[in-house]
Amino acid sequence: MTPIARELLRRAERDLGNARAIASIAIPDIAAREAYLAVYHAAKALVFERTGKTPKTHTGVRQAFGQVVVDDGLDQELGRFLARAYEYKTIADYDLSRRISAEDVEPILRRAEQAVSTITEILQRGAGSPSE
């Protein structure tokens, strides 16, 4: 695994820890946003390992990650979750009409943890990186 991918995974783990800590003090919007950022950083690590590039925007990461999911024959739900998780960030950051409830945040956190874990396992196997 390249140092860049390793650092992105470190950020993903940090974001998951932040999400759990924030959820424990009942700020579900911010916890959901941190969960998204964890998956975002993990997805970015996988994209970098497969393509040698790091997209500069959230949209670019979602698109490139979706392509990697297809190319690698991964579970399509993994790609869809990143897009859904972006909605949580949008709600937390901008949406004045919607909120993420305390009941909503636990399944979001569990799914984010699963996604980061899956991506980490894929990266640790190392198959298909541009350097191979």
N, C-alpha and C positions, 0 to 999 in steps of 0.2 A: 504494500500500500504506500502511496506517495505521501510525503510530508504534508502536502496541501490537503489531501483527503483525510489524513489523520487529524489535522487541526480542525477541519470542518466537523468531523465526528465528535471531537472534544467539545466544540461549541454546541452541537446537538445535545450531548449529555448534560452540559451546563444548563441549556434551555429547559430540558426536561426537569432538572432539579429545581429551577426557578418556578416552573409551572406548578409543580407539586407544592412548593413552599407557599406560593401565592394562593393556590386553591385552599390551603389549610387556614388561611386568614380571610377566607370568604370574599375574594375579589375574582369572581369567575371569568369576567371578560378578559382580564389581564392574564389569567392562567391559561385560557384558551389561546390567546395570542402567543404566549410563550411556547405552548404546545405546537402551534403552527411553525414557529421559528425553528424548533427542534427538528421537525420533519423537513423543513426547507433546507437547513444546513446539511442534514444527512443526504437528502436528494441531490444537493449540489455536489457533495463528495462523490456520489456514485456517477453523476454526469461527468465530473472531471476525470475520474478513473477511466471511464469508457471513451471519452472524446478528447481528453487533454485540454478542454476548454471549460471556463467557468462563466456562464451567462451573467450579465450585469444587472438584470431586472428579475423581479419575482415572476413575471409572465414568461420571460426567457427560460428560467429554471423550470417552471411547470411544463412548458412545451418540450424542452430537451429531456426532462425526466420522463415524460410520457413516451417519447420516442425510445429511450433506453428500455423502459418497461416492455414495450412492444418488441424491440430488437432482441432483448434477452429472454423473451418468453416468460416474463414474470406475471404474477397475478395482477390483472388489470385494476383490481380494487386498490392496489398500492398507489397507482397513478391518480385514480379518482380521489383518494383520500387527500392527497396534497392539494388538489383543487378545492375540495370541500373545506379543508383546514384554512385555506386562504380567506374563505368567507368569514371565519371566526376572527381573523385579524381585522378584516374590514369592519365587522360589527364593533369590535373593541375600539378601533381607531376613529371611525367616522360616522357610524350609523346612530342617529339620535332616536330612531323609532323602535329599535330592537335591542335586546339585551340577552346575554347568555346567562342562564340561571345556574345556581349551585347544583341543581340536579343534572343539568346538561353537561357540566364540565367533567365529571368523573369518566363517563364513556369517551369523551374527547381525549382525555389524558391517557386512558388505557390504549386507545387506538394509536395515538401518537407514539407511545412507548413500544407498541408492537411494530409500527412502521420503522422506527429508528433501529430496533433490534434486528428486523429483517434485513434492512439495508446494511447494517454493520456486519451481519453474517455473510452477506453477498460479497462485501468488500474484503472480508478476511479470507474468503476462498480465493479471491484475486483473479479469477478467470475472466478473460476478455478485456483486460485493460489495454490501452493503446501501446504500452511498452512491451507487450508480449507478442 
